[in-house]
């Protein structure tokens, strides 16, 4: 049972660290365009095509 005195604060610290990381990435704009990359791969950009 003594191990819980270590595991509970460690898990709360790691959870808070993950939450801070999530809010930091949210503020940085990481999640602004979630469909952009998914649709970008389907487009054909002829300017980027290799030249023969």
DRENDO-1510 file (C-alpha; in Angstrom, 1 decimal, always signed):
<recs>
REC; n; res; u; v; w
REC; 1; UNK; +0.0; +0.0; +0.0 .
REC; 2; UNK; +2.9; +2.3; +0.5 .
REC; 3; UNK; +3.6; +2.3; -3.2 .
REC; 4; UNK; +0.4; +4.3; -3.7 .
REC; 5; UNK; +2.0; +7.3; -1.9 .
REC; 6; UNK; +4.5; +7.4; -4.8 .
REC; 7; UNK; +2.3; +6.3; -7.7 .
REC; 8; UNK; -0.6; +8.7; -7.2 .
REC; 9; UNK; +1.6; +11.9; -7.2 .
REC; 10; UNK; +3.6; +10.7; -10.1 .
REC; 11; UNK; +0.5; +9.9; -12.2 .
REC; 12; UNK; -1.0; +13.3; -11.3 .
REC; 13; UNK; +2.2; +15.0; -12.3 .
REC; 14; UNK; +2.4; +13.2; -15.6 .
REC; 15; UNK; -1.3; +13.8; -16.4 .
REC; 16; UNK; -0.8; +17.5; -15.7 .
REC; 17; UNK; +2.3; +17.5; -17.9 .
REC; 18; UNK; +0.3; +16.0; -20.7 .
REC; 19; UNK; -2.5; +18.5; -20.2 .
REC; 20; UNK; -0.1; +21.4; -20.3 .
REC; 21; UNK; +1.5; +20.0; -23.5 .
REC; 22; UNK; -2.0; +19.7; -25.1 .
REC; 23; UNK; -2.9; +23.3; -24.2 .
REC; 24; UNK; +0.6; +24.5; -25.5 .
REC; 25; UNK; +0.1; +22.8; -28.8 .
REC; 26; UNK; -3.5; +24.1; -29.0 .
REC; 27; UNK; -2.2; +27.6; -28.5 .
REC; 28; UNK; +0.6; +27.1; -31.0 .
REC; 29; UNK; -2.1; +26.2; -33.7 .
REC; 30; UNK; -1.2; +22.5; -34.2 .
REC; 31; UNK; -4.9; +21.5; -34.5 .
REC; 32; UNK; -6.2; +24.4; -36.7 .
REC; 33; UNK; -6.4; +22.4; -39.9 .
REC; 34; UNK; -7.0; +18.7; -39.2 .
REC; 35; UNK; -8.4; +18.0; -42.7 .
REC; 36; UNK; -5.6; +19.8; -44.6 .
REC; 37; UNK; -3.1; +17.0; -44.8 .
REC; 38; UNK; -5.8; +14.4; -45.5 .
REC; 39; UNK; -7.0; +16.4; -48.5 .
REC; 40; UNK; -3.6; +17.6; -49.6 .
REC; 41; UNK; -2.5; +14.1; -50.5 .
REC; 42; UNK; -5.5; +13.6; -52.9 .
REC; 43; UNK; -4.8; +16.8; -54.9 .
REC; 44; UNK; -2.8; +16.7; -58.1 .
REC; 45; UNK; -0.3; +19.5; -58.2 .
REC; 46; UNK; +1.1; +19.5; -61.7 .
REC; 47; UNK; +3.8; +22.1; -60.7 .
REC; 48; UNK; +5.4; +19.5; -58.4 .
REC; 49; UNK; +5.4; +16.7; -60.9 .
REC; 50; UNK; +8.8; +15.5; -62.0 .
REC; 51; UNK; +10.0; +16.8; -65.4 .
REC; 52; UNK; +10.8; +14.3; -68.1 .
</recs>
